[in-house]
Amino acid sequence: MRELTKKQKKLLTEVLERFEPSHDDRLRYGERHPIQSVNDLPINVWHRLKEMNFTEILYGEVNRFIDDWHWERIKI
């Protein structure tokens, strides 16, 4: 997705899947995923993304990746 490297995409996917709410949490709190933007990522993940490939558009590209990831998982 977009301008991120394969390693960055893999890291983000792993983090998003790790924080995926369980079935019980969805029943209690709704469908909202705890990571909705870069600001919700653990700080160490953001630092690792910057170390892998820092560009001036990294913040926006990570936000776009997270948004695309959520939309891909919506079941119609």
N, C-alpha and C positions, 0 to 999 in steps of 0.2 A: 504494500500500500504506500504509495507516494514516494517521498524522497528519503526514507529511512533505510539503513543498511539491514541486511538479513539478521545480523546479530541483535540489532536494536529491536526489530520486529519480534524476534524469538523471545527476548527478555520481556517485552511488553505483553506478549501473549501469555507467557508463563505467569506473570504477575496478575493479569486480569483473570485468568482461570483460577489461580490460587485464592483470590478474594471473591470468587463467585459465591453468592449466598446459597446456603443449603435449602432444601425443600421446606424445612421447618421455619427457617428465617424468612423465606418468602411469604409463608402463611401469616407470620407475625408482623412483618414490616413492609410487605409489598414487594414489588418486582425491582425496586431501585437497587442498582449495583453500587457498592461503596466507592468505586473509582469512576468518577464522571469526567475528570479533567486532569491535567498535569498537576494541579494543586493538590489533588487527592492522593497522588503517588507517594509511597514512602521516600524520604529524602535520599536514602542510599541508592534507590533505583534511578532517581533523576541524575545523581552524580555519575553512576555507571553509564547512563545514556550519553552524558556529555563527554566522558572519557573515550567512549567508542568512536564518536564522530560528532564533534560540536560544530554546528553551523548557526548562522544568525536566524534561521527559520526553524530551528529544532523545536522550540516551544510550540509553535503553531502546528508543525507536522505531527508531534506527539498527540496534541489535542485532536487533530483530524483522525489519526489512527484509532484512538480510543472511541471516538464517535462512530467511525466506520465499523469497528469491532462490535459495538452495541447493536447497530442497525443490522449487521449480518446475522446476528443471533436471534432476531425477532422472528417468531414463527407466525406465518400468516395462515 
